[in-house]
Amino acid sequence: MNTTNEVSATKKEIIIRYIVFIIGLFFAGVGVAFTKRGDLGVSPISSVANVISIKYEFLTMGDWLIIWNCVLIVGQILILRRNFKLYQLLQIPLSYLFGKFTDFGMWMVSFINVKHYAGKLTMLFIGIVVLAFGISLSVIANVIMNSGEAIVKAMADTLKKEFGYVKVAFDISCVTAAVILSLVIFDGQIVGAREGTIISACVTGLVVKFITKHIRGGIEKIIAAVIIHEFSG
């Protein structure tokens, strides 16, 4: 393969990987919708937006997620300053897609009405698995981080701390902020941040590791096969 074809193949691979990332965003958005419909709390990173969406319904859950993710992007800029790379602004349109995918997911599950606790738990765990699958695709795509992961990396790099420890601290901070916010805007009541948020925080990462381990090879083969087909056809 000559140099021109090598460059073209690289660009094609990047495009395909972004497509995989966007598909991952779709599943992540649907996963959030399932957990929200279960009404036991959503993932820590989405908990602040969830609390606000319950109180202020003039915007959808997806819209509040878009705003929240943009806040996280601004946080990255403030933390990294000159080290913030322009390509990371791609998080803005990707955050928009994630928000809209979440709203689509809310529409998908709107007909599901769970009243018993067992049903709520079922919705929660379905949401966690679907969310984890979406995150796994995003990890395998390996093109850009979502805003939640990116701000954790920015903090870890700046503080020179291990990513995993900073991630735990950040998740705890998000849940704490959601609880405090709920107490303030719901007159002393905790709304939108429940046991499902804690379960999600403890379980999602493990499910992501399990799914990623079992699908990475297959996804990479599909990406390679598409590239080969494009340049041999």
N, CA, C and O of each residue as an XYZ file, in Angstrom:
932
protein
N       0.855     -1.191      0.000
C       0.000      0.000      0.000
C       0.887      1.236      0.000
O       1.778      1.350      0.842
N       0.661      2.173     -0.934
C       1.490      3.364     -0.968
C       1.075      4.346      0.117
O       0.105      4.122      0.841
N       1.838      5.452      0.217
C       1.617      6.406      1.303
C       0.226      7.014      1.248
O      -0.421      7.181      2.282
N      -0.247      7.352      0.024
C      -1.579      7.950     -0.122
C      -2.662      7.014      0.391
O      -3.566      7.434      1.113
N      -2.566      5.745      0.014
C      -3.548      4.763      0.478
C      -3.478      4.547      1.984
O      -4.496      4.315      2.638
N      -2.251      4.626      2.533
C      -2.092      4.467      3.981
C      -2.795      5.597      4.715
O      -3.461      5.370      5.725
N      -2.644      6.833      4.201
C      -3.306      7.988      4.816
C      -4.818      7.846      4.704
O      -5.546      8.120      5.658
N      -5.289      7.416      3.531
C      -6.721      7.229      3.311
C      -7.288      6.164      4.233
O      -8.377      6.313      4.787
N      -6.517      5.071      4.388
C      -6.950      3.993      5.272
C      -7.048      4.490      6.708
O      -7.983      4.135      7.426
N      -6.086      5.311      7.132
C      -6.099      5.854      8.481
C      -7.318      6.735      8.699
O      -7.979      6.643      9.733
N      -7.618      7.594      7.721
C      -8.794      8.466      7.827
C     -10.074      7.638      7.874
O     -10.989      7.932      8.644
N     -10.127      6.599      7.039
C     -11.296      5.728      7.021
C     -11.471      5.056      8.383
O     -12.586      4.947      8.893
N     -10.362      4.612      8.960
C     -10.447      3.957     10.261
C     -10.957      4.923     11.329
O     -11.772      4.552     12.175
N     -10.473      6.160     11.284
C     -10.917      7.155     12.261
C     -12.421      7.397     12.138
O     -13.130      7.489     13.140
N     -12.896      7.498     10.895
C     -14.328      7.716     10.661
C     -15.139      6.545     11.212
O     -16.153      6.735     11.884
N     -14.675      5.333     10.915
C     -15.380      4.136     11.385
C     -15.393      4.084     12.909
O     -16.400      3.728     13.521
N     -14.266      4.443     13.511
C     -14.188      4.412     14.974
C     -15.116      5.459     15.602
O     -15.692      5.222     16.664
N     -15.261      6.609     14.949
C     -16.210      7.608     15.452
C     -17.647      7.106     15.312
O     -18.496      7.394     16.155
N     -17.909      6.366     14.256
C     -19.250      5.773     14.087
C     -19.525      4.789     15.222
O     -20.618      4.766     15.789
N     -18.512      3.973     15.543
C     -18.648      3.030     16.665
C     -18.883      3.796     17.964
O     -19.697      3.391     18.794
N     -18.165      4.903     18.132
C     -18.323      5.731     19.335
C     -19.750      6.267     19.433
O     -20.357      6.242     20.503
N     -20.282      6.752     18.308
C     -21.636      7.306     18.302
C     -22.674      6.221     18.589
O     -23.652      6.460     19.297
N     -22.453      5.030     18.035
C     -23.345      3.904     18.353
C     -23.289      3.626     19.858
O     -24.309      3.337     20.483
N     -22.089      3.717     20.426
C     -21.937      3.552     21.863
C     -22.707      4.603     22.636
O     -23.323      4.294     23.656
N     -22.679      5.852     22.160
C     -23.448      6.927     22.793
C     -24.936      6.615     22.779
O     -25.647      6.888     23.746
N     -25.404      6.034     21.663
C     -26.822      5.687     21.550
C     -27.214      4.695     22.645
O     -28.202      4.896     23.350
N     -26.437      3.632     22.777
C     -26.756      2.631     23.794
C     -26.622      3.216     25.200
O     -27.409      2.890     26.089
N     -25.627      4.076     25.398
C     -25.465      4.705     26.712
C     -26.686      5.558     27.049
O     -27.176      5.530     28.177
N     -27.177      6.318     26.062
C     -28.357      7.149     26.275
C     -29.583      6.312     26.605
O     -30.354      6.655     27.502
N     -29.762      5.220     25.884
C     -30.895      4.324     26.144
C     -30.759      3.693     27.531
O     -31.748      3.513     28.241
N     -29.526      3.362     27.906
C     -29.296      2.797     29.231
C     -29.687      3.758     30.335
O     -30.313      3.362     31.318
N     -29.318      5.026     30.173
C     -29.708      6.043     31.152
C     -31.225      6.142     31.234
O     -31.785      6.287     32.321
N     -31.892      6.064     30.081
C     -33.359      6.141     30.046
C     -33.991      4.996     30.829
O     -34.958      5.205     31.561
N     -33.453      3.792     30.680
C     -33.977      2.646     31.432
C     -33.832      2.859     32.941
O     -34.770      2.622     33.702
N     -32.644      3.311     33.365
C     -32.437      3.517     34.796
C     -33.343      4.617     35.334
O     -33.870      4.503     36.440
N     -33.525      5.677     34.561
C     -34.404      6.758     35.007
C     -35.846      6.282     35.107
O     -36.560      6.641     36.043
N     -36.269      5.480     34.148
C     -37.640      4.969     34.174
C     -37.861      4.051     35.372
O     -38.975      3.947     35.887
N     -36.799      3.391     35.809
C     -36.895      2.538     36.983
C     -37.096      3.323     38.266
O     -37.572      2.787     39.267
N     -36.728      4.608     38.230
C     -37.000      5.541     39.332
C     -36.265      5.175     40.620
O     -36.754      5.449     41.716
N     -35.090      4.556     40.489
C     -34.275      4.275     41.664
C     -32.965      5.061     41.629
O     -32.068      4.830     42.440
N     -32.868      5.982     40.689
C     -31.650      6.769     40.538
C     -30.865      6.346     39.314
O     -30.933      5.191     38.894
N     -30.121      7.276     38.743
C     -29.319      7.007     37.550
C     -27.844      6.928     37.946
O     -27.513      6.963     39.131
N     -26.965      6.823     36.956
C     -25.534      6.738     37.224
C     -25.044      8.030     37.887
O     -25.656      9.081     37.700
N     -23.956      7.970     38.653
C     -23.456      9.162     39.351
C     -23.237     10.357     38.431
O     -23.593     11.481     38.784
N     -22.653     10.128     37.251
C     -22.334     11.230     36.351
C     -23.585     11.938     35.854
O     -23.538     13.122     35.521
N     -24.715     11.214     35.800
C     -25.966     11.801     35.311
C     -26.889     12.241     36.439
O     -27.972     12.767     36.180
N     -26.475     12.031     37.691
C     -27.379     12.253     38.818
C     -27.760     13.710     39.011
O     -28.903     14.005     39.360
N     -26.828     14.625     38.791
C     -27.141     16.049     38.950
C     -28.189     16.481     37.922
O     -29.167     17.149     38.255
N     -27.964     16.087     36.672
C     -28.926     16.429     35.614
C     -30.281     15.791     35.888
O     -31.318     16.384     35.592
N     -30.278     14.586     36.452
C     -31.529     13.889     36.749
C     -32.343     14.657     37.792
O     -33.547     14.852     37.626
N     -31.685     15.086     38.857
C     -32.374     15.843     39.910
C     -32.982     17.129     39.334
O     -34.135     17.459     39.615
N     -32.201     17.843     38.533
C     -32.701     19.098     37.953
C     -33.861     18.838     37.010
O     -34.817     19.613     36.968
N     -33.781     17.744     36.248
C     -34.839     17.460     35.262
C     -36.177     17.141     35.938
O     -37.240     17.405     35.375
N     -36.119     16.575     37.142
C     -37.353     16.261     37.874
C     -38.026     17.542     38.365
O     -39.251     17.657     38.345
N     -37.222     18.490     38.799
C     -37.752     19.754     39.325
C     -38.167     20.703     38.207
O     -39.231     21.319     38.269
N     -37.335     20.817     37.201
C     -37.568     21.807     36.138
C     -37.846     21.073     34.828
O     -36.926     20.716     34.092
N     -39.106     20.859     34.559
C     -39.523     20.031     33.432
C     -39.689     20.801     32.121
O     -40.139     20.242     31.122
N     -39.322     22.091     32.129
C     -39.415     22.849     30.882
C     -38.340     22.417     29.887
O     -38.410     22.743     28.702
N     -37.332     21.668     30.391
C     -36.360     21.024     29.517
C     -36.402     19.527     29.784
O     -36.762     19.097     30.880
N     -36.040     18.745     28.797
C     -36.052     17.285     28.947
C     -34.816     16.815     29.713
O     -33.868     17.572     29.921
N     -34.851     15.552     30.124
C     -33.688     14.948     30.756
C     -32.470     15.056     29.842
O     -31.372     15.382     30.294
N     -32.673     14.778     28.555
C     -31.578     14.864     27.591
C     -31.001     16.261     27.486
O     -29.786     16.433     27.381
N     -31.881     17.269     27.515
C     -31.420     18.662     27.442
C     -30.569     19.021     28.657
O     -29.536     19.678     28.532
N     -31.017     18.581     29.837
C     -30.231     18.862     31.045
C     -28.896     18.125     31.015
O     -27.893     18.628     31.521
N     -28.885     16.939     30.424
C     -27.617     16.209     30.288
C     -26.657     16.949     29.357
O     -25.451     16.987     29.602
N     -27.194     17.530     28.300
C     -26.356     18.316     27.386
C     -25.725     19.480     28.132
O     -24.526     19.730     28.016
N     -26.550     20.193     28.904
C     -26.046     21.342     29.672
C     -24.998     20.889     30.683
O     -23.949     21.520     30.817
N     -25.279     19.797     31.396
C     -24.355     19.284     32.401
C     -23.025     18.877     31.769
O     -21.959     19.170     32.310
N     -23.094     18.205     30.626
C     -21.866     17.802     29.945
C     -21.068     19.006     29.464
O     -19.837     18.981     29.473
N     -21.754     20.046     29.049
C     -21.051     21.271     28.644
C     -20.373     21.936     29.845
O     -19.293     22.512     29.714
N     -21.017     21.852     31.022
C     -20.386     22.344     32.251
C     -19.098     21.580     32.516
O     -18.087     22.167     32.904
N     -19.138     20.276     32.306
C     -17.942     19.453     32.512
C     -16.842     19.800     31.512
O     -15.657     19.742     31.842
N     -17.231     20.159     30.301
C     -16.241     20.573     29.291
C     -15.590     21.889     29.698
O     -14.377     22.052     29.569
N     -16.392     22.822     30.187
C     -15.844     24.083     30.692
C     -14.886     23.802     31.847
O     -13.840     24.441     31.968
N     -15.256     22.834     32.699
C     -14.377     22.447     33.796
C     -13.036     21.948     33.300
O     -11.999     22.254     33.888
N     -13.051     21.180     32.218
C     -11.796     20.701     31.630
C     -10.925     21.857     31.161
O      -9.712     21.866     31.367
N     -11.566     22.830     30.527
C     -10.829     24.002     30.015
C     -10.177     24.762     31.158
O      -9.029     25.192     31.054
N     -10.923     24.925     32.257
C     -10.397     25.652     33.415
C      -9.250     24.888     34.072
O      -8.295     25.492     34.559
N      -9.347     23.571     34.085
C      -8.306     22.751     34.707
C      -7.059     22.669     33.830
O      -5.940     22.845     34.311
N      -7.261     22.400     32.541
C      -6.125     22.165     31.638
C      -5.542     23.443     31.046
O      -4.349     23.512     30.749
N      -6.392     24.454     30.878
C      -5.976     25.739     30.280
C      -5.278     25.522     28.937
O      -5.910     25.051     27.991
N      -4.014     25.848     28.836
C      -3.319     25.736     27.547
C      -3.158     24.292     27.094
O      -2.940     24.031     25.911
N      -3.262     23.379     28.003
C      -3.128     21.962     27.646
C      -4.420     21.368     27.087
O      -4.439     20.220     26.645
N      -5.477     22.137     27.108
C      -6.739     21.669     26.516
C      -6.613     21.722     24.996
O      -6.338     22.781     24.431
N      -6.811     20.593     24.339
C      -6.646     20.499     22.894
C      -7.957     20.844     22.179
O      -9.042     20.503     22.650
N      -7.837     21.519     21.043
C      -9.033     21.959     20.310
C      -9.927     20.798     19.894
O     -11.150     20.932     19.877
N      -9.322     19.651     19.556
C     -10.136     18.525     19.102
C     -11.092     18.053     20.198
O     -12.103     17.409     19.916
N     -10.758     18.384     21.466
C     -11.610     17.972     22.564
C     -12.958     18.708     22.568
O     -13.889     18.307     23.266
N     -13.049     19.777     21.790
C     -14.322     20.477     21.649
C     -15.345     19.626     20.898
O     -16.535     19.939     20.879
N     -14.860     18.542     20.278
C     -15.788     17.589     19.664
C     -16.725     16.976     20.709
O     -17.768     16.415     20.375
N     -16.331     17.096     21.976
C     -17.210     16.620     23.042
C     -18.556     17.357     23.037
O     -19.562     16.816     23.496
N     -18.572     18.574     22.527
C     -19.818     19.366     22.542
C     -20.879     18.730     21.643
O     -21.962     18.407     22.130
N     -20.604     18.537     20.332
C     -21.632     17.888     19.504
C     -21.926     16.458     19.940
O     -23.057     15.990     19.807
N     -20.915     15.758     20.462
C     -21.136     14.386     20.928
C     -22.015     14.375     22.179
O     -22.830     13.470     22.359
N     -21.851     15.374     23.037
C     -22.714     15.506     24.210
C     -24.151     15.805     23.788
O     -25.107     15.332     24.403
N     -24.277     16.593     22.736
C     -25.619     16.893     22.202
C     -26.290     15.606     21.724
O     -27.463     15.360     22.008
N     -25.534     14.796     20.999
C     -26.081     13.524     20.527
C     -26.478     12.626     21.697
O     -27.531     11.989     21.672
N     -25.634     12.584     22.711
C     -25.933     11.760     23.878
C     -27.244     12.199     24.536
O     -28.065     11.367     24.922
N     -27.424     13.503     24.655
C     -28.648     14.023     25.241
C     -29.870     13.641     24.428
O     -30.891     13.239     24.985
N     -29.771     13.764     23.120
C     -30.900     13.436     22.252
C     -31.162     11.930     22.228
O     -32.312     11.496     22.157
N     -30.093     11.137     22.288
C     -30.262      9.685     22.372
C     -30.973      9.310     23.671
O     -31.794      8.393     23.698
N     -30.647     10.030     24.750
C     -31.312      9.772     26.025
C     -32.803     10.083     25.919
O     -33.636      9.315     26.400
N     -33.135     11.196     25.298
C     -34.554     11.543     25.109
C     -35.265     10.512     24.244
O     -36.420     10.169     24.497
N     -34.565     10.017     23.218
C     -35.143      8.969     22.384
C     -35.386      7.715     23.223
O     -36.415      7.051     23.095
N     -34.418      7.411     24.081
C     -34.572      6.268     24.969
C     -35.736      6.451     25.921
O     -36.453      5.495     26.217
N     -35.932      7.674     26.405
C     -37.064      7.956     27.290
C     -38.382      7.707     26.556
O     -39.344      7.208     27.139
N     -38.412      8.057     25.286
C     -39.608      7.795     24.486
C     -39.803      6.292     24.306
O     -40.930      5.799     24.358
N     -38.706      5.563     24.095
C     -38.775      4.112     23.899
C     -39.382      3.401     25.103
O     -40.161      2.460     24.951
N     -39.018      3.858     26.298
C     -39.460      3.147     27.508
C     -40.668      3.805     28.167
O     -41.090      3.393     29.248
N     -41.223      4.829     27.517
C     -42.328      5.583     28.128
C     -43.557      4.723     28.389
O     -44.353      5.037     29.274
N     -43.723      3.636     27.630
C     -44.903      2.775     27.802
C     -44.735      1.817     28.975
O     -45.701      1.186     29.403
N     -43.514      1.705     29.496
C     -43.255      0.781     30.603
C     -43.634      1.453     31.913
O     -43.137      2.531     32.239
N     -44.501      0.817     32.644
C     -44.964      1.365     33.917
C     -44.691      0.358     35.030
O     -45.429     -0.614     35.191
N     -43.640      0.591     35.788
C     -43.269     -0.336     36.861
C     -43.658      0.265     38.206
O     -43.267      1.384     38.541
N     -44.430     -0.493     38.962
C     -44.890     -0.022     40.266
C     -44.229     -0.775     41.418
O     -44.001     -0.214     42.490
N     -43.927     -2.047     41.185
C     -43.330     -2.855     42.242
C     -41.809     -2.689     42.253
O     -41.193     -2.409     41.224
N     -41.227     -2.864     43.422
C     -39.787     -2.654     43.582
C     -38.976     -3.607     42.720
O     -37.936     -3.231     42.180
N     -39.453     -4.844     42.589
C     -38.730     -5.818     41.760
C     -38.651     -5.337     40.313
O     -37.626     -5.504     39.653
N     -39.733     -4.742     39.827
C     -39.743     -4.211     38.466
C     -38.787     -3.040     38.317
O     -38.119     -2.900     37.293
N     -38.725     -2.200     39.345
C     -37.810     -1.062     39.321
C     -36.355     -1.528     39.294
O     -35.519     -0.970     38.583
N     -36.071     -2.571     40.091
C     -34.713     -3.126     40.088
C     -34.370     -3.729     38.727
O     -33.243     -3.601     38.249
N     -35.347     -4.384     38.113
C     -35.134     -4.971     36.792
C     -34.796     -3.886     35.777
O     -33.876     -4.049     34.976
N     -35.532     -2.786     35.808
C     -35.260     -1.663     34.910
C     -33.861     -1.102     35.161
O     -33.135     -0.762     34.227
N     -33.498     -1.014     36.445
C     -32.184     -0.502     36.804
C     -31.078     -1.369     36.210
O     -30.142     -0.852     35.600
N     -31.184     -2.692     36.388
C     -30.113     -3.578     35.927
C     -30.081     -3.698     34.402
O     -29.010     -3.851     33.814
N     -31.253     -3.630     33.760
C     -31.260     -3.578     32.287
C     -30.537     -2.320     31.830
O     -29.721     -2.357     30.909
N     -30.847     -1.205     32.488
C     -30.203      0.064     32.145
C     -28.703      0.018     32.334
O     -27.953      0.539     31.508
N     -28.260     -0.604     33.421
C     -26.828     -0.696     33.692
C     -26.122     -1.504     32.602
O     -25.048     -1.119     32.140
N     -26.724     -2.622     32.192
C     -26.116     -3.473     31.162
C     -26.065     -2.736     29.821
O     -25.045     -2.763     29.133
N     -27.174     -2.077     29.452
C     -27.212     -1.348     28.181
C     -26.223     -0.180     28.213
O     -25.506      0.063     27.243
N     -26.193      0.535     29.332
C     -25.238      1.643     29.494
C     -23.808      1.126     29.399
O     -22.968      1.727     28.729
N     -23.532      0.010     30.070
C     -22.183     -0.557     30.056
C     -21.774     -0.989     28.648
O     -20.620     -0.827     28.253
N     -22.730     -1.539     27.895
C     -22.436     -1.918     26.509
C     -22.062     -0.684     25.693
O     -21.117     -0.717     24.904
N     -22.802      0.395     25.887
C     -22.492      1.638     25.175
C     -21.131      2.181     25.543
O     -20.376      2.626     24.678
N     -20.813      2.145     26.840
C     -19.495      2.618     27.281
C     -18.394      1.741     26.702
O     -17.340      2.240     26.308
N     -18.637      0.441     26.650
C     -17.645     -0.489     26.089
C     -17.335     -0.155     24.633
O     -16.174     -0.153     24.225
N     -18.374      0.125     23.857
C     -18.163      0.513     22.453
C     -17.346      1.794     22.366
O     -16.471      1.923     21.509
N     -17.631      2.736     23.250
C     -16.902      4.004     23.252
C     -15.433      3.778     23.604
O     -14.547      4.416     23.035
N     -15.181      2.870     24.542
C     -13.804      2.554     24.936
C     -13.063      1.886     23.777
O     -11.920      2.235     23.482
N     -13.717      0.929     23.126
C     -13.103      0.204     22.015
C     -12.841      1.138     20.830
O     -11.837      0.998     20.131
N     -13.750      2.088     20.613
C     -13.580      3.046     19.512
C     -12.273      3.814     19.658
O     -11.583      4.066     18.670
N     -11.932      4.188     20.896
C     -10.626      4.779     21.203
C     -10.317      6.024     20.364
O      -9.222      6.160     19.818
N     -11.302      6.932     20.272
C     -11.062      8.163     19.528
C     -11.131      9.403     20.408
O     -10.331     10.323     20.239
N     -12.066      9.442     21.334
C     -12.219     10.595     22.207
C     -12.963     10.137     23.460
O     -13.749      9.191     23.407
N     -12.720     10.796     24.566
C     -13.429     10.479     25.796
C     -14.718     11.279     25.871
O     -14.809     12.378     25.325
N     -15.721     10.719     26.556
C     -16.887     11.541     26.840
C     -16.501     12.538     27.925
O     -15.467     12.383     28.575
N     -17.324     13.553     28.119
C     -16.946     14.654     29.001
C     -16.734     14.212     30.441
O     -15.877     14.754     31.138
N     -17.519     13.220     30.897
C     -17.369     12.743     32.259
C     -16.023     12.096     32.505
O     -15.386     12.346     33.529
N     -15.585     11.265     31.571
C     -14.285     10.614     31.690
C     -13.155     11.608     31.442
O     -12.100     11.534     32.071
N     -13.389     12.542     30.513
C     -12.344     13.506     30.152
C     -12.001     14.435     31.306
O     -10.832     14.761     31.514
N     -13.013     14.866     32.062
C     -12.711     15.768     33.187
C     -11.977     15.020     34.294
O     -11.137     15.594     34.987
N     -12.299     13.729     34.458
C     -11.572     12.917     35.440
C     -10.111     12.793     35.030
O      -9.216     12.911     35.866
N      -9.869     12.555     33.740
C      -8.489     12.458     33.251
C      -7.760     13.784     33.429
O      -6.584     13.811     33.793
N      -8.471     14.892     33.168
C      -7.859     16.213     33.341
C      -7.446     16.424     34.792
O      -6.361     16.936     35.065
N      -8.308     16.031     35.718
C      -7.992     16.149     37.144
C      -6.821     15.248     37.520
O      -5.902     15.664     38.226
N      -6.868     13.999     37.034
C      -5.815     13.031     37.365
C      -4.457     13.498     36.849
O      -3.452     13.411     37.555
N      -4.436     13.994     35.610
C      -3.172     14.465     35.023
C      -2.636     15.683     35.767
O      -1.434     15.795     36.010
N      -3.538     16.594     36.125
C      -3.126     17.824     36.803
C      -2.648     17.553     38.222
O      -1.658     18.125     38.677
N      -3.367     16.669     38.917
C      -3.015     16.350     40.301
C      -1.956     15.263     40.394
O      -1.429     14.978     41.469
N      -1.646     14.646     39.217
C      -0.697     13.531     39.160
C      -1.139     12.383     40.072
O      -0.354     11.828     40.841
N      -2.413     12.057     39.955
C      -3.004     10.960     40.717
C      -3.510      9.891     39.760
O      -3.725     10.166     38.579
N      -3.702      8.675     40.260
C      -4.184      7.575     39.430
C      -5.635      7.826     39.008
O      -6.464      8.261     39.807
N      -5.917      7.543     37.739
C      -7.238      7.804     37.162
C      -8.349      7.140     37.980
O      -9.371      7.768     38.256
N      -8.154      5.875     38.371
C      -9.193      5.129     39.077
C      -9.601      5.787     40.382
O     -10.787      5.857     40.703
N      -8.619      6.272     41.139
C      -8.919      6.915     42.416
C      -9.662      8.234     42.201
O     -10.604      8.555     42.926
N      -9.229      8.984     41.206
C      -9.893     10.261     40.922
C     -11.318     10.020     40.436
O     -12.225     10.790     40.752
N     -11.516      8.940     39.660
C     -12.848      8.588     39.164
C     -13.795      8.311     40.324
O     -14.931      8.783     40.326
N     -13.335      7.551     41.307
C     -14.165      7.250     42.476
C     -14.520      8.542     43.210
O     -15.675      8.755     43.577
N     -13.522      9.405     43.422
C     -13.752     10.672     44.119
C     -14.726     11.554     43.343
O     -15.581     12.214     43.933
N     -14.592     11.559     42.026
C     -15.473     12.381     41.195
C     -16.908     11.871     41.253
O     -17.844     12.661     41.366
N     -17.084     10.548     41.176
C     -18.427      9.971     41.256
C     -19.084     10.296     42.595
O     -20.266     10.635     42.655
N     -18.300     10.188     43.668
C     -18.823     10.524     44.998
C     -19.222     11.996     45.052
O     -20.237     12.357     45.647
N     -18.403     12.840     44.419
C     -18.702     14.275     44.389
C     -19.995     14.560     43.635
O     -20.788     15.409     44.041
N     -20.200     13.836     42.524
C     -21.422     14.020     41.731
C     -22.662     13.624     42.530
O     -23.670     14.332     42.528
N     -22.572     12.480     43.213
C     -23.706     12.011     44.017
C     -23.962     12.977     45.172
O     -25.111     13.299     45.475
N     -22.899     13.433     45.806
C     -23.039     14.389     46.911
C     -23.691     15.674     46.433
O     -24.581     16.214     47.090
N     -23.238     16.160     45.277
C     -23.811     17.384     44.712
C     -25.286     17.185     44.382
O     -26.101     18.079     44.608
N     -25.630     16.008     43.845
C     -27.028     15.713     43.504
C     -27.906     15.686     44.749
O     -29.022     16.205     44.739
N     -27.395     15.073     45.830
C     -28.160     14.991     47.077
C     -28.359     16.380     47.677
O     -29.467     16.734     48.081
N     -27.284     17.167     47.733
C     -27.381     18.530     48.276
C     -28.346     19.365     47.447
O     -29.181     20.088     47.991
N     -28.226     19.261     46.129
C     -29.111     20.002     45.233
C     -30.561     19.607     45.457
O     -31.448     20.460     45.493
N     -30.796     18.306     45.609
C     -32.148     17.814     45.851
C     -32.711     18.361     47.160
O     -33.868     18.779     47.213
N     -31.902     18.359     48.210
C     -32.338     18.879     49.498
C     -32.721     20.348     49.408
O     -33.649     20.804     50.076
N     -31.998     21.079     48.576
C     -32.255     22.518     48.431
C     -33.521     22.785     47.624
O     -34.369     23.574     48.042
N     -33.655     22.130     46.464
C     -34.770     22.484     45.568
C     -36.046     21.705     45.849
O     -37.113     22.050     45.341
N     -35.938     20.645     46.666
C     -37.136     19.878     47.023
C     -37.470     19.994     48.516
O     -38.090     19.106     49.101
N     -37.048     21.097     49.106
C     -37.408     21.406     50.498
C     -37.038     20.287     51.469
O     -37.879     19.810     52.231
N     -35.797     19.883     51.433
C     -35.300     18.919     52.396
C     -35.508     17.468     52.025
O     -35.206     16.586     52.829
N     -36.015     17.187     50.827
C     -36.223     15.803     50.393
C     -35.131     15.374     49.415
O     -34.618     16.176     48.635
N     -34.793     14.086     49.479
C     -33.841     13.532     48.510
C     -34.640     12.905     47.376
O     -35.336     11.908     47.566
N     -34.530     13.499     46.206
C     -35.275     13.051     45.030
C     -34.296     12.858     43.874
O     -33.443     13.714     43.634
N     -34.413     11.739     43.158
C     -33.609     11.538     41.955
C     -32.242     10.939     42.178
O     -31.548     10.614     41.215
N     -31.836     10.785     43.436
C     -30.550     10.153     43.760
C     -30.814      9.133     44.855
O     -30.817      9.467     46.040
N     -31.034      7.897     44.454
C     -31.409      6.858     45.402
C     -30.410      5.702     45.372
O     -29.279      5.846     44.907
N     -30.856      4.556     45.878
C     -29.956      3.405     45.958
C     -29.487      2.931     44.591
O     -28.417      2.335     44.465
N     -30.291      3.197     43.569
C     -29.899      2.808     42.215
C     -28.638      3.521     41.769
O     -27.846      2.972     41.003
N     -28.449      4.749     42.246
C     -27.240      5.508     41.909
C     -26.014      4.840     42.512
O     -24.971      4.746     41.864
N     -26.139      4.373     43.757
C     -25.026      3.685     44.421
C     -24.752      2.350     43.746
O     -23.597      1.992     43.515
N     -25.816      1.612     43.429
C     -25.656      0.317     42.747
C     -24.968      0.517     41.401
O     -24.057     -0.229     41.041
N     -25.409      1.524     40.668
C     -24.820      1.828     39.363
C     -23.342      2.155     39.494
O     -22.526      1.708     38.688
N     -22.998      2.940     40.516
C     -21.596      3.320     40.733
C     -20.730      2.102     41.019
O     -19.580      2.037     40.586
N     -21.285      1.132     41.752
C     -20.509     -0.047     42.146
C     -20.423     -1.106     41.050
O     -19.428     -1.826     40.952
N     -21.470     -1.199     40.225
C     -21.600     -2.317     39.288
C     -21.186     -1.987     37.859
O     -20.605     -2.828     37.172
N     -21.481     -0.765     37.404
C     -21.304     -0.432     35.985
C     -19.879     -0.684     35.493
O     -19.687     -1.260     34.422
N     -18.881     -0.256     36.269
C     -17.492     -0.440     35.857
C     -17.137     -1.906     35.653
O     -16.422     -2.247     34.710
N     -17.628     -2.771     36.528
C     -17.357     -4.203     36.412
C     -18.007     -4.780     35.157
O     -17.415     -5.601     34.457
N     -19.249     -4.331     34.880
C     -19.950     -4.816     33.685
C     -19.244     -4.332     32.425
O     -19.142     -5.068     31.444
N     -18.758     -3.094     32.454
C     -18.020     -2.548     31.311
C     -16.780     -3.404     31.031
O     -16.510     -3.750     29.881
N     -16.035     -3.740     32.074
C     -14.832     -4.567     31.900
C     -15.183     -5.927     31.309
O     -14.491     -6.421     30.418
N     -16.259     -6.530     31.807
C     -16.670     -7.853     31.332
C     -17.069     -7.801     29.856
O     -16.628     -8.625     29.056
N     -17.912     -6.819     29.505
C     -18.393     -6.716     28.122
C     -17.245     -6.376     27.178
O     -17.118     -6.963     26.104
N     -16.411     -5.420     27.590
C     -15.290     -5.005     26.736
C     -14.377     -6.181     26.429
O     -13.932     -6.353     25.295
N     -14.102     -6.986     27.443
C     -13.228     -8.151     27.274
C     -13.785     -9.113     26.228
O     -13.024     -9.711     25.468
N     -15.107     -9.265     26.186
C     -15.722    -10.275     25.322
C     -16.096     -9.763     23.934
O     -16.330    -10.567     23.031
N     -16.158     -8.441     23.741
C     -16.549     -7.946     22.417
C     -15.438     -7.191     21.693
O     -15.556     -6.908     20.500
N     -14.365     -6.864     22.403
C     -13.313     -6.056     21.778
C     -12.779     -6.698     20.498
O     -12.674     -6.048     19.458
N     -12.444     -7.986     20.593
C     -11.888     -8.677     19.432
C     -12.826     -8.659     18.247
O     -12.398     -8.412     17.120
N     -14.099     -8.917     18.484
C     -15.080     -8.922     17.402
C     -15.255     -7.566     16.759
O     -15.328     -7.458     15.535
N     -15.322     -6.517     17.585
C     -15.485     -5.156     17.052
C     -14.265     -4.746     16.244
O     -14.398     -4.162     15.168
N     -13.075     -5.048     16.756
C     -11.842     -4.706     16.034
C     -11.780     -5.434     14.692
O     -11.315     -4.867     13.703
N     -12.245     -6.684     14.650
C     -12.267     -7.436     13.395
C     -13.231     -6.803     12.394
O     -12.948     -6.736     11.198
N     -14.377     -6.338     12.901
C     -15.367     -5.686     12.017
C     -14.784     -4.408     11.433
O     -14.932     -4.138     10.241
N     -14.120     -3.620     12.279
C     -13.503     -2.368     11.810
C     -12.458     -2.665     10.740
O     -12.423     -2.011      9.698
N     -11.603     -3.663     11.006
C     -10.559     -4.037     10.041
C     -11.169     -4.546      8.739
O     -10.682     -4.229      7.655
N     -12.232     -5.333      8.847
C     -12.886     -5.899      7.648
C     -13.497     -4.814      6.784
O     -13.438     -4.892      5.556
N     -14.087     -3.797      7.410
C     -14.691     -2.692      6.658
C     -13.609     -1.921      5.910
O     -13.788     -1.557      4.747
N     -12.486     -1.675      6.581
C     -11.389     -0.939      5.940
C     -10.833     -1.724      4.745
O     -10.618     -1.163      3.671
N     -10.606     -3.015      4.944
C     -10.081     -3.859      3.861
C     -11.048     -3.879      2.687
O     -10.629     -3.809      1.531
N     -12.345     -3.976      2.983
C     -13.362     -4.002      1.923
C     -13.354     -2.705      1.124
O     -13.480     -2.722     -0.101
N     -13.207     -1.586      1.816
C     -13.224     -0.278      1.148
C     -12.054     -0.126      0.179
O     -12.190      0.489     -0.878
N     -10.898     -0.697      0.550
C      -9.694     -0.472     -0.262
C      -9.360     -1.647     -1.188
O      -8.341     -1.642     -1.879
N     -10.235     -2.644     -1.184
C     -10.019     -3.755     -2.103
C     -11.155     -3.866     -3.114
O     -11.081     -4.609     -4.093
N     -12.232     -3.081     -2.833
C     -13.390     -3.144     -3.728
C     -13.239     -2.261     -4.935
O     -14.134     -2.209     -5.779
